[in-house]
Amino acid sequence: MRRVFFLFSFLLALLPAPALFGYIRLNTGGTSPVPMVRVDNAGIQFYLNTLVSAGATSSLNSSGVVITKASDPAQAIHLAMATWNAIGTPSGPANIHFLPLESTSETVDSTSTDDENIIGIGSSAGDLSAVGEALAVTLNYYATQAETSGDRQYPTGGIFYSRIIVNPEYTFTTIGESGDIDLQSVITHELGHSLGADHTGLIGATMFQTAYANNALVWRNPSDDDLAFVESVYPSASAPVGFGTVSGTVTLAGAPVPYALLTLGSSSGVTIGALTGADGTYSIQVPPATYRIYAEPLTGVVQAGNLYFTSAQAALVKGFLPTLYDGMVAVPAQATVTANIAVNAGTTPFGIPYMAVTDVGAQAPEFFPGAPAFVPSGQSVDLQLAGTGFDTSLTASDFAILGSGITVEAVRMDPNGETVSGNPVLRVTLNVPAQQDLSLASIFITKGSGAFSLSGALVIGPPTPTTTSASIVNAASYAASVSPGGLYALFDVPNDPNLGPSALINNAGYDPYGFLSPELAGVEVTFDGVPAPIVGTYGGAQINLQAPFEIVGKTSTQMVVSYLGSVSAPITVPVVPSQPAFYTYTAGTTDVIFAQLAANYSLNTASNPAPRGSTIIAYGTGFGAVNYPVSSPIATGEGAPDPTAFAANGFTCTVGGVNAPVGFAGWTPTAVGLAQWNVTIPSSLTTMGAVPLVCSNANGSTQAGLSIFID
């Protein structure tokens, strides 16, 4: 027996789960709700409707455009899936895996194909009724009682399949186009729902109910709360997760408090959220640490409507003051500790504020109400708040920041008298220690007998990346500027760890669609908003990447580097049509071109010279977006196809100063950004040993002074 429920992404969710290891999980509802869970968790196959493509349109959109023409929706969805697939537990990878997308002509409301997970753009009246004003909606079809379907056993709440409907009334992008919505972030959120996660009470988490334009990159990176849900519900198949458990009851004047939100924050920055059941109890698995815990009412930023309560459940929601547990709670692995919280009665004197984070003293470009604020670490920043109660009566001692070592330095009203929606702006200067990962921090304010909380509202990221136009060079020649499709090395200035993880990480290869990923270990680089495929990264020392073909025809491009949501200032980088350069290796004191003998593909060395009259293949990059006969245009990040005809494509070469026939010059088949020149050694050449090779076109020449070995 099956039933469908509607999950209104970024707006509404479903009923809260009972006290079964916390988090806020989707469940079957009714008087005895059972949490939902995937049975196909080790191999979840989603299908992408063929209409979800670059330039997708709809008459329901005021601009007509649902997905911008420059976007790559399939890749964005693949990256969202890869984010969940990459979640690891203390004992190994989490037991979930989204398989590579397959395409389908079936629509998201189609009933002709059963049990398929489909992502599509809403088109029917049923789709639009389900999605409402949400950016997207996930429909999970689940078992209302234990049953067998096909070769799988489904418990009550077992998810058969999911349908993700993208709202056609919005315009989505995958390259950060201004004013449009980041598709990868939205799908990352929706896939969390397909795993059985509900909305969270933590404002900065991926599964938070509302999307804002000020932190699109952050939504792409699940928080500790999102990760802990997966680690708890889908632990490593090889061993149990080494979590501890916190249990307790929330009471008001001795009576249980149904549906109270709980936030647990450790000094290391781990922030986890939970919800009490109808009886006021909770039980949640958390990573071992020492936590501060507080309870807050479901009447603030997150309300009963955001969790799609029934009217009977909503009637049980009580108002009270956010209340801290008295003391710290140390949670060992594989142990259970109790933390009962007696909350204080009363009504908070604060309204939900407009928020922004800026450099100290800087003016905020825009404010968002009750929205997450991204905070680059390793500096002092101004948290700017505007709303009821945020006034001169507040001092630094009234603020507690539950996060990794964050302290309040000063509290003052904006010296320029800035206001937002008629409310003066309060500046709270925070000192944020440097960190190289993402974490959430919560704001807890006391004012006399009143209190207020913003749970997980601060998203703490790595320090702001710093680089210059001189930092990006041709990976073969180290020449400045970039050319379409070429391979480049980006060096940080100064040489610090702000551009990525400290260890050397190479891209594992092409994704299931034949492309090199533009995201590696949280590192992304864009050129005029177009993501650059990442070959590898080595902390702040170096990022190896391909310059997108989309910069063709330009004289300059705006390069932006980001690491886990911390974004550099745009840097203007010169663009040239092509920038031919050979890769080299050092043999004694001679710079030698990396080349192979075409006869057997052996490396050209002093002991393996190329005979006169034979052909060598010299490798490099910087060929540019030159058109030559291939089966289809080469896309950014795609391994080059085999040419349909061999030609010099505008290149001439000399060996030892003698003109040498060029059989082929172009991008190396199956490789990204790698170019090759097939050059025949002139039989008339009299020079032997290390002999210079130079190849040129109308835009430039390869490096002077580089040699191949001739016999």
N, C-alpha and C positions, 0 to 999 in steps of 0.2 A: 504494500500500500504506500503510495507516494504523495507528497505534498510539496508545494513550492512556497518559498517565502521571499519577500522583497527586502533587499538591503540597500538603503539609500545612502550611497557613498558620499562622504563629506557632509551629509546632512542628517541622515537617520540610520539607525541600525536596529538590531532585534533585541529580544528580551534578555535580561541579564542572566548569567549562569548562576546556579547555586554555588555554595562554598566548596568548590572542587579545585583546589590549587589555584585559586585566584585568577588573575587577568580578567578580562571581560570577554567571554566567549559567546559565540552564537549558539542558540539552543532551540529545542523543539517547542518551547512555550508551554502553556497550559499550567495546571496546578503542580505538576511534577516535571519541570523542564530537564531535559538531558542535553549536555553539550554536544555540538556537532563535531564530526571528525571525518577526515578523508580515509577511505579504505585503500584507494589507489595511490597513497602518498608517495610510494617509492617510484612511481612512473606515471605522472599526471600528464595526459595528452590534451593540449588545447589546440583548437582549430581557429584560424583567422579567416573571417569572411573576406572574400576577394575584393569587396568594395572598400575595405579599410586600406587605403593606398594614398600616396602623395597626391594632393590636389582633390581629394574627395569632396563632393559638394552635396548640398541638401537645400531644398526649397524652404525648409524650416529655419534655416540660418539667415540672419539679416544680410550678411555679406555673401551668402551662398557657399562659403568655404568652411568645411568641417576640419579638414587637415590641410595645412599649408603645402604648397607645391614643393618647397625645398625640404620637406620632412621625409623621414624614413621610418614609418610606423612599425614595420615588421622588426627592424633592428631595435627600436625603442622597447618594444614588447619583449623581445628576446633578452635585452639587458635587464628588464624588470624581473624576468624569470631567473636570470643568472644571479641576481641579488639574493633571492630566496634560496636558490640552490647552494650558494656559497656559505650559508650559515653553518657554523661549526659549534659543537658542544665541547665541554672539557674532555670528553672521551671519544671524540671523532665527529665526522660530519653528521648533521641532523638527518633524520630519516625521511627527508622529502626530496623529490626531484621532479622538476618540470621538464618534460621532454621537449625537443625542438618543435617549434610551431609547424603545423601543416595547414594547408589552405583548404577552404571549402566554399561552395556556393550556397550552402545552407545559411539562412538568416538566424539571428539570435532567438526569434520567436517561432522558428520552424518546429513542427512536430513530426515531420516526415522521417527524420533521423533521430533515433532515440539514444540517450545516454552519451551525448557528445558535449564536451566542454567547448563553447564557441565564444569568440570575441567578435563583436560587430557593432555597427552604427545603427542606432534606433531608427526605424522607418514606419512601423505599423502603429495603429492607435494603441494597441496593447503595450508596445515598447514605450511609447511616450507617456502613457498612464503610469507605468512602472517607474520611469526615470524621474518624472516631475521636473524639479528645478536643479536636481543634482548634476554633477559633472558626468557621472557614470553610475551604474547600478549593477550589483551582482545578484543574480537569482540562483540560489542553491536548491536543488531538488534532493530530498533526503527521505530516509525510511522513517516512518512513524512507528514502526515496530520492527523487531528483528526479522530478517528474511534473507533468502538466498536469491541472488540475481546473477545469471551467467555462472561464472566460476568463482564468484566472490560471496563471502558472508558479510552482510551488512547489519551492524547493531542498530538499535534505535538511535536516530540522529546521524547515522552513517550517510555521507553525502554521495549520491549517485553521480551527479554531474553539475556543472555550473554554467551559467550564461552571463557574460559581462556585456552590458549595453552601454555604449558611448553616446552621450547626449548630443544629438545633431544641432542643437541650438547654440552650441559653443564652438569656438575655433581652437584647434589644438596644434601644437608645434612640437618638434623634437630638437630644434636648434635654438631655442630661447628667443624667438621673435617677440618683440615688445608687444604687450597687451594680450598675447595669446597664452593658452594654458599648456603646461608641460605634460605631454602624453605619458612619458615614462613614469613620472611621479604618480599620476592617476592610476595607471595600470599596476604599479607596485602596490598601491593601497588596495586595489580591487582583488589582486591575487591573494593578499592577506585574508580577505573575506572568504575567498574560495577555499582557504585552508581551515576556516572555522573561527577566525578572529573577529571579534566585534570591535566597535569603536572603543577608544581608550579615554581615560580621564586625564592623560598627560598631553598637554597642548602641543609639544614639539615632536611627538611620536608620529611615525608613518601612518598609524591607524587612527590618528585624531580625526574628528568628524568633519572639519572644515578646511578647505584649501585656500591659501593666500599666495599672492604672487611674490611675496618677499622671501620665500625660502624653498623654491622649487627643487634645488639641488639637494637640500636637506631631506625632503620627503623620499628621495631616491634611496636613502641610507637608513634602514631600520634602526630604531633606538634599542637600548638594552631591554626595554619593556617588550618591544616587538620580537626581539631575538629570544628572550626568555620564554615567551609563549610557545615558539616553535621548539625550543630545547626541552620544554616540559611536556608538551603534547606529542611531539614526534622525536623522542630522544634517539641518540645513536643506536643503531641496531646491535653494535658490538658490546656496549656496556651502558649501565644507567648513568644519567647525569648526576654529577656530584653537587646537587643543590641541597640546601637546608629548607626547612619549612617554618613559616611564621603563621600562627593561628591565634584567634581571639574573638572577642565579641565587642561590638561598639554599643554603648548604652547612653541614654539620656535620662537623667533622674531615675536611674535604676532600670529603665525599660529598654529593651533592644531597639536599635535603630536600623530599620530595613533600608537597603540600597544606599549606604553611605560610601562615598569614594574614599579610598585609602591611597596614600603615597608613601613609599619607602625610599629613602635616599641615603646612600653611603658617602663617606668622606672621599672615596675614590671616584665618585661621579656616577655610580650605578644607580639608576632611578627606575623603580618598578611600581606599577599601579594595580589596584584591585578594587573589588566591589563587594560589600557585604550582601548576604542573601536576605530573603524575606524575614528570617529570624535574627538578623543582626550579626551573624557569625561570618567569619572568613577564614580561609586557609590558602596560603600562597607559597609556591616554591620560588626561592631566590638564590642567586649566587652567594656563597659564604662571604660574609662581611659584617661590619657593625653599622646599623642603620638608625636614623631618626625616622619616626613614623608619625603621620598625622591623618586625621579624618576630616573630611569636608562634606558639606551637604551637596546634594544633587540639584542645587538651585542657583549655581553660578555660571561659569563659562560652559560647563557641561550640565545639561538638564535632562529630565526624564524623557522628553521628546526626542533628544538626540540618541537615546538608546531604545526608542520605539516601544516604550512600555505600553501595556494595556491600561485602560482607564482605572482598573482595579489596582494595578501595581502603582501607577502614578499617585493614587490616593494615599499610598503608604509612605510616600517620600516626606521626610520631616525637614524642617529648617532648624539649623543650629549654627553656632560659631565654629569655624575651623579650629581644631584643637590638637595640639601636639601631645604625643605620648610622653609621659614623665620619665625621661631618661633615655639611654641608648639601648639598642637591642642587638646583642651579639648573636649571629646565626652561624653555627658550625655546619659543615657538610654532613649530610645524612642524619641530621638531628632536627627535632621540632622544638621551638620555643613559643611561649605564650605572651601575647601583648594585648591586654584588654584596655580599651580606651573609653573613658567616661567623658563625653563631649559636653561643652558648655552651652547652655541655652542663650538665646539672643539673636539679634539681627546685625549683620555686618554694617559698619558705617561707610563702607566703600562700595563704589559702583565698578563695573568691569571697565578697566581703563583702556585708552588708546596707548599703544606701545611703540617704541622704536629704540634701537641701539645705534649709537654713533661714536666717533672719536670724541674725546673729552672736549667740550665746548663747541662741537660742530652742530650745525643745524640739520635736523632730520629731513630727508626728502619727502617722506610720507609716513603716516602712522596707520596702524591697523588695530581694531578693537579686539582685545583678548586673543591676540594672535601670537604665535611663536616668534621670538626674536633671535636671530643668529648672532653669536658673539665670537669673534676671532680671539683666540687666547694669546697669552704672552704680552698683555698690555693692559692699561686702564681704559675703560670705556664709560660712556654715559648711558645709563638706562633711563629713557625719558618716558614719563607716565603722565597722562592727563585724564582726569575723571573725578567723580565725587569722592571726597575724602583725601585726595592727594594734594596736600597743601603744606603751609609753613609749620603746622603743628607736628609734622613728622620729623624725626631725627634719625641719625645713623643707627642708634641703638634699637629703633623700632623694626629694623629690617634684619631678617635672617635669610641667608642664601644657602639652601641645601644643595651643595654641589662641591666639586673637587677643589677645595681650598680657596674659594672665592670670598673676598672680604669687601665690606662697604667702607669706602674712604670718606665720602662726604654726601650730604643731602642738601639741596638748595633749590629754590625756584629759578626758573630760567631767567638769566640777568637781562635778557632783551624783552621780557614780558610776552613771550610767545604763547599762543593759545591754540587749542584744538577743539573744535565744536563748542566754543565758548568756555572751555576749561583751561586754566593756566597749566603750564608744563612744569612738572617737578623733575629735576635732574638728580639721579642717584649714581654717583661715581663708584664703579666697581673695579677692583684689582683682580685680574683673572690670570692665574698662573698658566704658563705654556703647557700644552698637551698635544700629542700627535694622534689623537683619535677623536671620536664624537661622543659626547655625553649630554645628558640633560641636567639642568639645575632648576630648582623650584624656589619661588619667592614666598616667604611667609612674613606677614606684617602684623604687629600688635599695636593697638592704639587705645590706651586706657584699658577698658574692659572689652573692647572690640578686637576683632581679628579678621584677616583676609589672606587668601592664598591663591597663587597662580602656579599650578602644578606642572612641572616640566616645561615651563614657558621659555626658559633660556636654553638654546641649543648651543653648546660650547664646542667649537671646532678648533682645528689647528691654526697656528698663526697665519696671517695673510701672506700668501706667496708673493715673493718679490723677484722681478726679473726685468731685463731691458731688451731693447731690440738687438743689441750686440750679443745677447746671450744665445741666440738661435743661429746655427751655422749649418752649412751643407755637411752631411755626415761623412762624405768622402773627402772633400777638399777643405773644409772649415771656412769656406767663403761665406760672407754675409749675404743677407736677403734670402728669399725663398722662391721656389718655382713650383708650378702645379704638379702634384703627384710625386715629388721627390722625397727622399729620406733626409731627415734633419735631426740634429742633436740640440736639445735645449739645456743650457747650463744655467744654474741659478746664480744670482748675484745678491748678496754674498753666498758662498758655498755653505748653506745651512739646510736643515731637514724640512724646510717648509713646503717642498714640492712633492712630498710623498713619503712612503715608509722607508725606513733606514736600510732595509735589506735590498739586494738586487732581485728584481722580479721581471722575468721575461714573459711576454704574451705567450700563452700556451698554444697558439695557432689560430686558424680560422674558426669562426663560430659556425653553427650548423647551416648557415646560409651562405657560406663561402666568403665571409668578410672578416677582416681583422678588427677586433673590438676597439671602439674609441674610449673605452673606460677600463682602467687597469689599476687594481688596488686603491680605488678611490681617486685616482688621478685622471683629470680630463684637460684637454687643451682644445680651444676652438679658434677658428680663423673666420672673422665676420659671422660668428655664430655657428659655423659648420664644424662639427666635431672632427678632430684629427685622429686617425687610427694610431694607437699606441703600440710600439714594438716592444718597449721595455722601459723600466724606470729604476733608478738607483738613488733613492732618497732625494736630497736636494742637489746632488751632484750632477745628475743627468737624466733627461727624458728623451728617448728616441721615438720619433714619430714620422708619419707621412703627412706632408702638406696637402690639403684637400685639392682636388682638381677644380673645385668651385671657385678658386681664386683666379682662374684663367682670365686674361684680358685686363686685370687690374694692375695698377702701379704700386699699390700698398694695401695692407690688410690689417685689421685690428685683432691682435692675438690676446687671448685671455686664458690664464691658467687657473685651475681650481683643484683643491684637494679636500675631499669630504665636505664640500659645501663652502669652504673658505676660498674666496675668489680674488684674484689679483686685479689691479687696475688694467684697463686695456692698454696694450702697447702697440704702437704703429711700427709695422715691419715692411720694408720694401719688397716688392714682388717683381720678378723678372720672368720673361716667357719661358726660358729654359736656362739651366745652369749645369752643363755637362761636367762630370768629374769622375775620375777613376778611384776605386778602392785600392789601397796599397797594403803591402806588408814589408817589413824591414829585413833585408838580407845583407848583413854586414853593414856597410856604409851607404848602400844603394837603395833608394826608394823604388820598390818593385811593384808594378801593377798586378793586382790579383787577376790572373788570367788562366784559362785552361786551353789545352790542345784540343781542337775540335775532333780530332781523330779518335781519342779515347777518354776525353774529359779529365785527363790527369793535370795536376797543377804545373804551370810553367815555372820552372826554377832553373838555377845555373846548371844543375845536374840533369835537368829535363828540358832542354831548349827546344824551341819550335824550328823545324827544318824550313829552309827557304822554299817558297811555293806552297807551304801548308797554311792552314787557317787557325788562328787563335781566337778565343772568345774572351774579351776583356770586360770586366764587370764594373759598374759604377751606378750613378744615379743622376737625377737632374735632367732627364730627357724632355720633360715638359709635356703639355697637352697637345702634342703634335698628332694630327690625324694621319693614320696609316691603316692599311687594310686589316681589320680584325672583324671577328664575327659580330661583335656588338661593342658599343662604346665602353671604355674602361671606367668603372665607377671607383670612387674613393674607397680605399680599404679592400678592394677586390683584387684577387690574384689575376694578373693579366692573362687574357686568352691567347691562344696560338694565333699568329698572324696568318691571314689567308694568302698572303704573297710576301716575299722577302725583298726588301729594298733598303737603300741607304737612308731614305727619309730625310734628305737634306744634309747629311753628314759626309764629310771627306776626312780621310786619315792619312797620316804620313808615318812611315817607319824609318828611322834614321834619316829623316829629311826627304825620303823618296815616297812619292804617292803610292798608296796601297789600296787595292780594291776593297770596298765595303760591301759585304754580302747582305748584312742586315744590321740595322741600328734601331733599337726600340726597347720597349719594356719586356723584361724576361718573363716568359709564360709561367703561370701559376704563382709568381712572386708579387709582393706588394712593394712598389717603389724602387725595385731593383731594375737597372737598365743594363743592356749589353751591346757590345759592338763586335760583330764577326768580321775580322780583318784578315785578308790573305797577305802573307809575307811576300814581298816582291822577290822573284827569282834572281833579279839583277842586283840585289843588295849585296854589297861587298863587305859591310861591317858585320862582325859577329860578336857574341857575348851579350853584354847589357846594351841594348839599343833603344833610344827614345821612341815612344809612341805618343802621338798627339792626334786627337779627333776634334773637329770643329764643325759648327754650323753657323748660320747667320747671326746667332745670338751670343756666341762665345766659344771658347776652346777648353778642353781639359787641361789639367795642370801641366806646366812645363817641368822638364827634368825627371819625368817618370819613365821607367824602362820596362821592357820585356826581354827575355833571353832568346837569342837567335843562334842557330847552328848553321 
